[in-house]
Amino acid sequence: MPWSGPLEKLDDYRYKVPMSYKSGMRSDGIVYMSSRLVDDVKADNSLDQVANMTFLPGLVGNAEAMPDIHWGYGFPIGGVAATDFDSGVVSPGGVGFDINCGVRLVRTNLTYDDIKDMVGALVDSIFENVPSGLGSKGQVRVGARETKEACEIGARWAVEQGYGWKDDVEYLEEKGAIPGADPSALGERPVQRGMPQLGSLGSGNHFLEIQRVDDIYDEAKAKVMGITRKDQIMILIHTGSRGLGYQVCQDQLKDMEASFHRSGNDFVSQKFDISLPDRQLVCVPIHSKEGDTYIKAMKCAANYAWANRQMITHWIRESFASVMKRPAEEMDMGIVYDVAHNIAKEEEHVVDGKRMKVMVHRKGATRAFGPGSPGIPAKYSEIGQPVLIPGSMGTASYVLVGTHKAMDDTFGSTCHGAGRVMSRQGATRSFKANQIVEMLRQKGIIVRSASKEGIVEEAPSAYKDIDAVVETAHGAGISQKVVRLTPLGVVKG
């Protein structure tokens, strides 16, 4: 259903869903988009979900939506909202089912000329080394104990098992492990689902790409990241917490919903004195038993995802070493950064002139901390946190940096990708896999996928224009462009 409600233009990059739209809204909804994106954003009813976000008890500031906004579960994908850590709530719908779906960028010192005759071999090797597709299982067989260890200490667990380099964790958000994860909060089913899938790509919009540096907008900031020239080869990894994260969300939603019931048009909890306009927004106080359990389990799923991406990084290095006949160290295959874009995190921000502790929900949104912010690697302190924005299959991706303005305006957040304009079912009806593969081949892009469905559902035309999305974030000042990347080879789930 297309949006038919009020939308007021604030400036070239921001629009407002006013509080007057619905009785009970606690704030305005601020939507970041340019005039190029308005029609795409209004094509579904995700702006109504922005309004619904404002009903969360303890909300501070405005509900925010990034330029890649589209319809999601509870929150729109692209939604950002912060709640008071002392009196507010946590909402699984503000994180999503794929907890810590995120992006990692690995650099090399190779150029396009070094690999132009080997792209196919590299793609084939990665496709063989990294299990992908629906229900894919990892190369390594782990039991419940090892899975719980990965949930507790994240990427460090993988490095300790030999999957990576000692300094890898220095360049991951939260160093690849959020403190406070407690495997006892998971229950049996998430662990059982996570055991066979650790070290696998999965399906949906998850992918691995071999990319080349297409343009450098800020040479000084790029150099700090180890990106020094056009045509330099990079690898982008996009995946999350697989079935473990999905099961965590499903289980916790079920437990939370037990205290809610339908009352007229609202979804109400007498236990917590909460009234919501949408069942999918179910939430509980952060410091309730239910809230504590969800947060501990969510952190486990986030840490599992960092371990998962760490193992995939190791196998990508092995693929490059095998094909290029050179050690990965010699090719300088270090991690530029790794960001989560489905997560709720305890952070401190200035709200109405007062520094306070909040729970920031980012669903399809990327942390974009500015220069000097705590929690980013010392290497990046002067330039701001690297921000990784993948495009759709066959289009550009971007590296940006976080800004002080993001800290002031969006709780240190920016967009996470292109954002869909067509559902997966719609894409399946509209495109054929062989046509997409041929179109990409004509652009010089090699694709390997575990299924034809994976190619069709992620057709480039099913997404917004990534350039317009990134230009909005850059123009609004919530992140700044550093590098543009274009794909040479794609491995799809």
RODO-2510 file (C-alpha; in nm, 4 decimals, decimal comma):
residues 493
     n   res          X          Y          Z
     1     m     0,0000     0,0000     0,0000
     2     p     0,1538     0,3379    -0,1003
     3     w     0,1911     0,6168     0,1557
     4     s    -0,0911     0,8727     0,1545
     5     g    -0,0222     1,0502     0,4844
     6     p     0,1408     1,3887     0,5493
     7     l     0,5045     1,4478     0,4611
     8     e     0,6626     1,7893     0,5150
     9     k     0,9891     1,8910     0,3502
    10     l     1,2424     2,0338     0,5982
    11     d     1,5365     2,0830     0,3614
    12     d     1,6984     1,9176     0,0583
    13     y     1,7683     1,5968     0,2475
    14     r     1,5100     1,5701     0,5263
    15     y     1,1329     1,5286     0,5447
    16     k     0,9034     1,5060     0,8458
    17     v     0,6087     1,2861     0,9363
    18     p     0,4491     1,5279     1,1861
    19     m     0,3235     1,4341     1,5327
    20     s    -0,0206     1,5468     1,4228
    21     y    -0,0458     1,2445     1,1901
    22     k    -0,1523     1,0071     1,4694
    23     s    -0,2848     1,0682     1,8167
    24     g    -0,0340     0,9308     2,0647
    25     m     0,2850     0,9991     1,8671
    26     r     0,5628     1,1021     2,1076
    27     s     0,7721     1,2842     1,8471
    28     d     0,7988     1,3662     1,4802
    29     g     0,9388     1,1103     1,2412
    30     i     1,2416     1,2450     1,0509
    31     v     1,3105     1,0811     0,7147
    32     y     1,6383     1,1347     0,5303
    33     m     1,5863     1,1429     0,1554
    34     s     1,6333     1,3656    -0,1469
    35     s     1,3703     1,4550    -0,4037
    36     r     1,5106     1,1718    -0,6203
    37     l     1,4008     0,9186    -0,3590
    38     v     1,0606     1,0494    -0,2509
    39     d     0,8561     0,8454    -0,4980
    40     d     1,0454     0,5268    -0,4116
    41     v     0,9991     0,5816    -0,0378
    42     k     0,6277     0,6565    -0,0751
    43     a     0,5769     0,3411    -0,2840
    44     d     0,5122     0,1354     0,0297
    45     n     0,3696     0,2259     0,3705
    46     s     0,6993     0,2279     0,5598
    47     l     0,6440     0,5917     0,6608
    48     d     0,3501     0,4693     0,8701
    49     q     0,5986     0,2456     1,0502
    50     v     0,8140     0,5522     1,1175
    51     a     0,5134     0,7111     1,2883
    52     n     0,4509     0,3913     1,4859
    53     m     0,8107     0,3905     1,6139
    54     t     0,7348     0,7103     1,8041
    55     f     0,4922     0,5219     2,0316
    56     l     0,7771     0,3375     2,2060
    57     p     0,7753     0,4197     2,5798
    58     g     1,0826     0,6136     2,6841
    59     l     1,1587     0,7356     2,3312
    60     v     1,4125     1,0191     2,3305
    61     g     1,4613     1,2547     2,0384
    62     n     1,2850     1,1802     1,7119
    63     a     1,2259     0,8521     1,5360
    64     e     1,4622     0,8521     1,2364
    65     a     1,4558     0,6808     0,8987
    66     m     1,7519     0,6528     0,6639
    67     p     1,7314     0,7050     0,2835
    68     d     1,7251     0,3292     0,2160
    69     i     1,3988     0,2957     0,4127
    70     h     1,1493     0,0253     0,3138
    71     w     0,8833    -0,1892     0,4776
    72     g     0,9989    -0,4187     0,7581
    73     y     0,8779    -0,6095     1,0641
    74     g     0,7676    -0,3522     1,3238
    75     f     1,0317    -0,0914     1,2438
    76     p     1,0891    -0,0087     0,8800
    77     i     1,4238    -0,1268     0,7492
    78     g     1,6309     0,1877     0,7783
    79     g     1,4736     0,2799     1,1137
    80     v     1,6650     0,4311     1,4072
    81     a     1,5166     0,5012     1,7504
    82     a     1,6664     0,5563     2,0950
    83     t     1,4970     0,4911     2,4275
    84     d     1,5995     0,6082     2,7741
    85     f     1,8166     0,3355     2,9235
    86     d     1,6672     0,3792     3,2706
    87     s     1,2970     0,4059     3,1849
    88     g     1,2637     0,2975     2,8226
    89     v     1,2001    -0,0248     2,6348
    90     v     1,3767    -0,2615     2,4003
    91     s     1,1935    -0,3907     2,0917
    92     p     1,3018    -0,6953     1,8858
    93     g     1,1208    -0,5399     1,5880
    94     g     1,3725    -0,2552     1,6139
    95     v     1,6537    -0,5012     1,5495
    96     g     1,5003    -0,7578     1,3181
    97     f     1,5343    -1,1312     1,2684
    98     d     1,8850    -1,1267     1,1184
    99     i     2,0605    -0,9924     1,4276
   100     n     2,3940    -0,8306     1,3379
   101     c     2,3528    -0,8750     0,9707
   102     g     2,6550    -0,6647     0,8862
   103     v     2,9319    -0,5816     0,6442
   104     r     3,3073    -0,6370     0,6508
   105     l     3,5600    -0,4880     0,4084
   106     v     3,8949    -0,6574     0,3446
   107     r     4,1632    -0,4724     0,1503
   108     t     4,4449    -0,6071    -0,0653
   109     n     4,7498    -0,4494    -0,2264
   110     l     4,6505    -0,6046    -0,5585
   111     t     4,5256    -0,4083    -0,8577
   112     y     4,2805    -0,4991    -1,1300
   113     d     4,5694    -0,5752    -1,3665
   114     d     4,6985    -0,8309    -1,1160
   115     i     4,3744    -1,0321    -1,1116
   116     k     4,1872    -0,9481    -1,4329
   117     d     4,2550    -1,2932    -1,5808
   118     m     4,1845    -1,4691    -1,2509
   119     v     3,8533    -1,3206    -1,1371
   120     g     3,6637    -1,6315    -1,2448
   121     a     3,9057    -1,8602    -1,0623
   122     l     3,8859    -1,6450    -0,7489
   123     v     3,5049    -1,6457    -0,7554
   124     d     3,4984    -2,0228    -0,8070
   125     s     3,7419    -2,0809    -0,5215
   126     i     3,5475    -1,8595    -0,2802
   127     f     3,2214    -2,0279    -0,3840
   128     e     3,3769    -2,3667    -0,3026
   129     n     3,5359    -2,2547     0,0253
   130     v     3,2454    -2,0560     0,1736
   131     p     2,9181    -2,2512     0,2032
   132     s     2,6236    -2,0499     0,0745
   133     g     2,2531    -2,0817     0,0064
   134     l     1,9383    -2,1534     0,2062
   135     g     2,0166    -2,3751     0,5036
   136     s     2,3871    -2,3864     0,4136
   137     k     2,6161    -2,5528     0,6648
   138     g     2,9666    -2,4442     0,7568
   139     q     3,2844    -2,6357     0,6746
   140     v     3,3615    -2,6821     1,0437
   141     r     3,1559    -2,9048     1,2678
   142     v     3,1097    -2,7581     1,6135
   143     g     2,9072    -2,8722     1,9107
   144     a     2,6888    -2,6834     2,1551
   145     r     2,9851    -2,5887     2,3759
   146     e     3,1821    -2,4303     2,0919
   147     t     2,8739    -2,2517     1,9599
   148     k     2,8088    -2,1013     2,3022
   149     e     3,1731    -1,9948     2,3258
   150     a     3,1421    -1,8175     1,9903
   151     c     2,8266    -1,6487     2,1185
   152     e     3,0113    -1,5282     2,4268
   153     i     3,3433    -1,4050     2,2837
   154     g     3,2573    -1,3536     1,9165
   155     a     3,5291    -1,3076     1,6552
   156     r     3,8024    -1,3750     1,9113
   157     w     3,6760    -1,7334     1,9364
   158     a     3,7317    -1,7817     1,5627
   159     v     4,0785    -1,6229     1,5758
   160     e     4,1743    -1,8477     1,8679
   161     q     4,0704    -2,1496     1,6580
   162     g     4,3086    -2,0367     1,3823
   163     y     4,0583    -1,8517     1,1639
   164     g     4,2269    -1,5154     1,1310
   165     w     4,5051    -1,2866     1,2405
   166     k     4,5605    -1,1605     1,5915
   167     d     4,4925    -0,7949     1,5085
   168     d     4,1737    -0,8656     1,3073
   169     v     3,9498    -0,7956     1,6056
   170     e     4,0920    -0,4436     1,6449
   171     y     3,9043    -0,3378     1,3310
   172     l     3,5602    -0,4776     1,4121
   173     e     3,2749    -0,2870     1,5740
   174     e     3,2892    -0,3731     1,9468
   175     k     3,6103    -0,5621     1,8604
   176     g     3,3791    -0,8390     1,7445
   177     a     3,2122    -0,9099     2,0790
   178     i     2,9566    -0,7082     2,2762
   179     p     3,0121    -0,7523     2,6508
   180     g     2,7228    -0,9007     2,8429
   181     a     2,6327    -1,1865     2,6103
   182     d     2,5018    -1,4791     2,8155
   183     p     2,4501    -1,8138     2,6364
   184     s     2,2201    -1,9314     2,9169
   185     a     1,9625    -1,6827     2,7807
   186     l     1,9487    -1,8548     2,4412
   187     g     1,7578    -2,1727     2,5062
   188     e     1,8210    -2,4949     2,3157
   189     r     1,6736    -2,4230     1,9715
   190     p     1,8951    -2,1251     1,8720
   191     v     2,2077    -2,3209     1,9659
   192     q     2,0916    -2,6246     1,7684
   193     r     2,0292    -2,4074     1,4616
   194     g     2,3600    -2,2258     1,5008
   195     m     2,5818    -2,5327     1,5394
   196     p     2,5891    -2,6445     1,1731
   197     q     2,5831    -2,2961     1,0213
   198     l     2,8874    -2,1297     1,1783
   199     g     3,1118    -2,0166     0,8923
   200     s     2,8455    -1,9986     0,6197
   201     l     2,7079    -1,7200     0,4033
   202     g     2,3400    -1,8106     0,3915
   203     s     2,0815    -1,6891     0,1419
   204     g     1,8628    -1,3831     0,0807
   205     n     2,0564    -1,0629     0,0236
   206     h     2,3802    -1,2009     0,1670
   207     f     2,6792    -1,1962    -0,0652
   208     l     3,0551    -1,1808    -0,1080
   209     e     3,2042    -0,9467    -0,3676
   210     i     3,5452    -0,8947    -0,5201
   211     q     3,5531    -0,5235    -0,5933
   212     r     3,7800    -0,2613    -0,7456
   213     v     3,8270     0,0963    -0,6267
   214     d     3,6358     0,3039    -0,8795
   215     d     3,6803     0,6519    -0,7302
   216     i     3,8466     0,8135    -0,4296
   217     y     3,6765     1,1269    -0,2936
   218     d     3,9039     1,1869     0,0055
   219     e     4,2579     1,0592    -0,0483
   220     a     4,3793     1,1408     0,3026
   221     k     4,1001     0,9467     0,4771
   222     a     4,1259     0,6617     0,2272
   223     k     4,4993     0,6311     0,2923
   224     v     4,4351     0,5866     0,6662
   225     m     4,2188     0,2860     0,5721
   226     g     4,4904     0,1412     0,3492
   227     i     4,3065     0,2384     0,0296
   228     t     4,5678     0,4144    -0,1801
   229     r     4,4798     0,4002    -0,5489
   230     k     4,2121     0,3453    -0,8072
   231     d     4,1695    -0,0127    -0,9297
   232     q     4,2864    -0,1494    -0,5928
   233     i     4,1149    -0,4818    -0,5156
   234     m     3,8861    -0,5113    -0,2120
   235     i     3,6537    -0,7853    -0,0807
   236     l     3,3153    -0,7124     0,0771
   237     i     3,1429    -0,9659     0,3052
   238     h     2,7723    -0,9263     0,3854
   239     t     2,6049    -1,1776     0,6153
   240     g     2,4751    -1,2157     0,9705
   241     s     2,3833    -1,4547     1,2507
   242     r     2,2064    -1,7123     1,0318
   243     g     1,9449    -1,9387     1,1905
   244     l     2,0677    -1,8727     1,5430
   245     g     1,9806    -1,5032     1,5243
   246     y     1,6470    -1,5734     1,3576
   247     q     1,5524    -1,8174     1,6318
   248     v     1,6538    -1,5739     1,9056
   249     c     1,4188    -1,3118     1,7623
   250     q     1,1359    -1,5597     1,7101
   251     d     1,1639    -1,7045     2,0614
   252     q     1,1895    -1,3683     2,2353
   253     l     0,8969    -1,2208     2,0427
   254     k     0,6830    -1,5143     2,1503
   255     d     0,7798    -1,4665     2,5148
   256     m     0,7136    -1,0909     2,5043
   257     e     0,3803    -1,1236     2,3256
   258     a     0,2514    -1,3443     2,6078
   259     s     0,1976    -1,0306     2,8202
   260     f     0,0110    -0,8391     2,5449
   261     h    -0,3457    -0,8598     2,4174
   262     r    -0,5594    -0,6870     2,1591
   263     s    -0,7705    -0,3971     2,2890
   264     g    -0,9655    -0,2253     2,0119
   265     n    -0,7100    -0,1141     1,7551
   266     d    -0,4193    -0,1294     1,9989
   267     f    -0,1883    -0,3988     2,1305
   268     v    -0,1731    -0,3595     2,5096
   269     s     0,0273    -0,4928     2,8042
   270     q    -0,1284    -0,4274     3,1431
   271     k     0,1772    -0,5830     3,3085
   272     f     0,4056    -0,3133     3,1653
   273     d     0,1479    -0,0371     3,1034
   274     i     0,2315    -0,0268     2,7313
   275     s    -0,0052     0,0467     2,4415
   276     l     0,1139     0,0070     2,0817
   277     p    -0,0518     0,0618     1,7413
   278     d     0,1160    -0,2449     1,5879
   279     r     0,1651    -0,5952     1,7307
   280     q     0,5029    -0,6180     1,5555
   281     l     0,6355    -0,3368     1,7768
   282     v     0,6060    -0,5536     2,0895
   283     c     0,8505    -0,4265     2,3507
   284     v     0,9319    -0,4583     2,7196
   285     p     1,1188    -0,2419     2,9707
   286     i     1,4949    -0,2725     2,9307
   287     h     1,5337    -0,3696     3,2954
   288     s     1,2494    -0,6216     3,3100
   289     k     1,3248    -0,9931     3,3225
   290     e     1,2054    -1,0259     2,9620
   291     g     1,4133    -0,7283     2,8507
   292     d     1,7244    -0,8573     3,0221
   293     t     1,6837    -1,2009     2,8633
   294     y     1,6319    -1,0586     2,5153
   295     i     1,9352    -0,8278     2,5382
   296     k     2,1628    -1,1077     2,6588
   297     a     2,0399    -1,3397     2,3816
   298     m     2,0617    -1,0659     2,1162
   299     k     2,4236    -0,9990     2,2168
   300     c     2,4955    -1,3709     2,1777
   301     a     2,3559    -1,3639     1,8240
   302     a     2,5566    -1,0504     1,7435
   303     n     2,8771    -1,2135     1,8651
   304     y     2,7976    -1,5295     1,6679
   305     a     2,7668    -1,3141     1,3549
   306     w     3,1105    -1,1606     1,4122
   307     a     3,2578    -1,5086     1,4553
   308     n     3,0784    -1,6152     1,1377
   309     r     3,2216    -1,3287     0,9317
   310     q     3,5651    -1,3974     1,0816
   311     m     3,5652    -1,7559     0,9587
   312     i     3,4489    -1,6443     0,6141
   313     t     3,7335    -1,3898     0,6065
   314     h     3,9812    -1,6708     0,6741
   315     w     3,8517    -1,8812     0,3853
   316     i     3,8558    -1,5831     0,1485
   317     r     4,2218    -1,5282     0,2372
   318     e     4,2868    -1,8969     0,1681
   319     s     4,1131    -1,8667    -0,1712
   320     f     4,3225    -1,5668    -0,2731
   321     a     4,6413    -1,7354    -0,1534
   322     s     4,5602    -2,0505    -0,3497
   323     v     4,4705    -1,8767    -0,6765
   324     m     4,7301    -1,6001    -0,6626
   325     k     5,0051    -1,8350    -0,5346
   326     r     5,1003    -1,5829    -0,2675
   327     p     5,0462    -1,5708     0,1102
   328     a     4,7553    -1,3534     0,2236
   329     e     4,9973    -1,1539     0,4410
   330     e     5,2028    -1,0664     0,1345
   331     m     4,8845    -0,9368    -0,0320
   332     d     4,8113    -0,7202     0,2769
   333     m     4,4657    -0,8748     0,3221
   334     g     4,3852    -0,6851     0,6396
   335     i     4,0402    -0,5823     0,7593
   336     v     3,9421    -0,2217     0,6944
   337     y     3,6386    -0,2423     0,9234
   338     d     3,3283    -0,4429     1,0126
   339     v     2,9918    -0,2846     1,0992
   340     a     2,6635    -0,4228     1,2314
   341     h     2,3401    -0,2918     1,0849
   342     n     2,0718    -0,4826     1,2786
   343     i     2,1302    -0,4283     1,6488
   344     a     2,0273    -0,2504     1,9693
   345     k     2,3140    -0,1013     2,1698
   346     e     2,3688     0,0779     2,4983
   347     e     2,5327     0,4103     2,4135
   348     e     2,5718     0,7612     2,5484
   349     h     2,4438     1,0531     2,3411
   350     v     2,3604     1,4183     2,3972
   351     v     1,9837     1,4698     2,3867
   352     d     1,8415     1,8210     2,4294
   353     g     2,1777     1,9372     2,5629
   354     k     2,2061     1,6574     2,8203
   355     r     2,4353     1,3560     2,7957
   356     m     2,2400     1,0422     2,8726
   357     k     2,2544     0,6662     2,8384
   358     v     2,0180     0,5285     2,5753
   359     m     1,9340     0,2071     2,3944
   360     v     1,9836     0,2814     2,0241
   361     h     1,7883     0,0530     1,7920
   362     r     1,9386     0,0368     1,4432
   363     k     1,7468    -0,1779     1,1987
   364     g     1,8963    -0,1633     0,8528
   365     a     2,1091     0,1281     0,9720
   366     t     2,4829     0,1595     1,0300
   367     r     2,6680     0,3131     1,3215
   368     a     2,8473     0,6275     1,1986
   369     f     3,0451     0,7633     1,4929
   370     g     3,2372     1,0824     1,4257
   371     p     3,6034     1,1695     1,4875
   372     g     3,7189     1,1316     1,8462
   373     s     3,4256     0,9126     1,9485
   374     p     3,4879     0,6350     2,2003
   375     g     3,4533     0,2825     2,0705
   376     i     3,6263     0,3261     1,7341
   377     p     3,9812     0,2050     1,6605
   378     a     4,2586     0,4484     1,7526
   379     k     4,3715     0,4343     1,3893
   380     y     4,0450     0,6016     1,2853
   381     s     4,0046     0,8447     1,5728
   382     e     4,0959     1,1519     1,3671
   383     i     3,8865     1,0673     1,0597
   384     g     3,5798     0,9017     1,2132
   385     q     3,4513     0,5463     1,2025
   386     p     3,4544     0,3783     0,8602
   387     v     3,1017     0,3271     0,7267
   388     l     3,0439     0,0455     0,4758
   389     i     2,7442     0,0764     0,2428
   390     p     2,6943    -0,2167     0,0044
   391     g     2,4931    -0,1675    -0,3106
   392     s     2,2744    -0,4247    -0,4782
   393     m     2,4267    -0,7009    -0,6895
   394     g     2,6033    -0,5457    -0,9854
   395     t     2,5986    -0,1855    -0,8599
   396     a     2,8466     0,0260    -0,6642
   397     s     2,9261     0,0078    -0,2939
   398     y     3,0688     0,2897    -0,0836
   399     v     3,3080     0,3533     0,2009
   400     l     3,2237     0,6622     0,4061
   401     v     3,3168     0,7927     0,7497
   402     g     3,0986     0,8918     1,0435
   403     t     3,0593     1,2569     1,1387
   404     h     2,9954     1,4872     1,4327
   405     k     2,6648     1,5788     1,2668
   406     a     2,5531     1,2159     1,2794
   407     m     2,6326     1,2177     1,6501
   408     d     2,4193     1,5292     1,6932
   409     d     2,1269     1,4382     1,4662
   410     t     2,0885     1,0599     1,4255
   411     f     2,2439     0,9012     1,7355
   412     g     2,5548     0,8376     1,5255
   413     s     2,3706     0,6509     1,2494
   414     t     2,3459     0,6445     0,8715
   415     c     2,2095     0,4210     0,5930
   416     h     2,3114     0,0580     0,5407
   417     g     2,2539    -0,0121     0,1716
   418     a     2,0387     0,0641    -0,1298
   419     g     1,7009    -0,0426     0,0110
   420     r     1,4436    -0,2468    -0,1769
   421     v     1,1782    -0,0977    -0,4031
   422     m     1,0448    -0,4369    -0,5089
   423     s     0,9615    -0,7366    -0,2930
   424     r     1,1378    -1,0666    -0,3470
   425     q     0,8135    -1,2091    -0,4826
   426     g     0,7823    -0,9141    -0,7195
   427     a     1,1393    -0,9618    -0,8407
   428     t     1,0748    -1,3314    -0,8999
   429     r     0,7760    -1,2419    -1,1178
   430     s     0,9667    -0,9741    -1,3091
   431     f     1,3101    -1,1187    -1,3840
   432     k     1,4801    -1,4363    -1,5024
   433     a     1,8102    -1,5563    -1,3634
   434     n     1,9812    -1,6087    -1,6995
   435     q     1,8903    -1,2558    -1,8094
   436     i     2,0439    -1,1075    -1,4952
   437     v     2,3591    -1,3187    -1,5255
   438     e     2,3997    -1,2118    -1,8883
   439     m     2,3415    -0,8457    -1,8038
   440     l     2,6098    -0,8669    -1,5352
   441     r     2,8450    -1,0549    -1,7660
   442     q     2,8188    -0,7732    -2,0191
   443     k     2,9319    -0,5375    -1,7413
   444     g     3,2301    -0,7625    -1,6757
   445     i     3,0859    -0,9088    -1,3535
   446     i     3,1059    -1,2824    -1,2824
   447     v     2,8334    -1,4337    -1,0613
   448     r     2,8154    -1,7654    -0,8795
   449     s     2,5026    -1,8482    -0,6796
   450     a     2,3708    -2,1434    -0,4840
   451     s     2,0328    -2,0999    -0,6583
   452     k     1,8614    -1,9188    -0,9418
   453     e     1,6194    -1,7752    -0,6869
   454     g     1,9070    -1,6045    -0,5103
   455     i     1,9992    -1,4203    -0,8297
   456     v     1,6442    -1,3226    -0,9251
   457     e     1,5380    -1,1992    -0,5804
   458     e     1,8413    -0,9705    -0,5622
   459     a     1,8177    -0,8241    -0,9127
   460     p     1,9698    -0,4729    -0,9236
   461     s     1,6388    -0,3263    -1,0422
   462     a     1,4700    -0,4474    -0,7222
   463     y     1,6642    -0,1827    -0,5275
   464     k     1,6859     0,1936    -0,5017
   465     d     1,9658     0,3821    -0,6751
   466     i     2,2617     0,3373    -0,4380
   467     d     2,4227     0,6573    -0,5662
   468     a     2,1123     0,8594    -0,4723
   469     v     2,0969     0,6951    -0,1290
   470     v     2,4618     0,7709    -0,0513
   471     e     2,4382     1,1237    -0,1913
   472     t     2,1550     1,1871     0,0550
   473     a     2,3584     1,0650     0,3516
   474     h     2,6586     1,2681     0,2335
   475     g     2,4544     1,5779     0,1561
   476     a     2,2787     1,5634     0,4926
   477     g     2,6177     1,5358     0,6619
   478     i     2,5447     1,2147     0,8538
   479     s     2,8362     1,0413     0,6805
   480     q     3,0958     1,1554     0,4274
   481     k     3,1996     0,9795     0,1080
   482     v     3,5537     0,8465     0,0913
   483     v     3,5645     0,5709    -0,1734
   484     r     3,3362     0,4201    -0,4392
   485     l     3,3758     0,0493    -0,5210
   486     t     3,2419    -0,1503    -0,8164
   487     p     3,2080    -0,5299    -0,8396
   488     l     3,4111    -0,7719    -1,0481
   489     g     3,2858    -1,0992    -0,9020
   490     v     2,9881    -1,1921    -0,6835
   491     v     2,9135    -1,4999    -0,4736
   492     k     2,5439    -1,5151    -0,3809
   493     g     2,3549    -1,7243    -0,1325
***
